[in-house]
């Protein structure tokens, strides 16, 4: 779909610009672009059983996240092997602890989005499976987003796989899924608006 190709292009360019700009504009660019990725992820979400979602999302997101993070960590640790402060496990372990990646100069951190989208997809699968009706599911998603936002501010180092960030972003994932379901670019039999 060309609309989503354009959305992905805008989001990718926004992330590149945000990495190049180091002033007051950087958070503004992130606010406008990263949520777009979660929205698109929600748009392409297809309900599955929890077991199938775990298998599918692990193959699609978690395995590339771990392979990429470990690979980047190994390569960069080897490049800095003469520095006695470098320890391979210190560089790989934040892949599993998640939050520490923000503060520990972790090389695999650039892949954080894979972990966050994996967690977001699994939580959304659970909500989608057990909470029926878009009003109830939206209320649950708002609660999860609120809790995730709070946890991402105060407990960033202790919760693994960026679970708080995934929870904080789940509202955008849900918005993408609701947009597809009720008011899509392609005609449906019913719409919210």
KALINVEN-V999780 format. One record per helix or strand of 2 or more residues. SS is the DSSP state (helix for helix, strand for strand). FROM is the first residue (numbers start at 0). TO is the last residue. If there is no record, write none. Layout:
SS_FROM_TO ; SS_FROM_TO
This chain:
helix_1_19 ; helix_24_42 ; helix_49_78 ; helix_87_91 ; helix_93_96 ; helix_99_102 ; helix_106_129 ; helix_133_153 ; helix_159_181
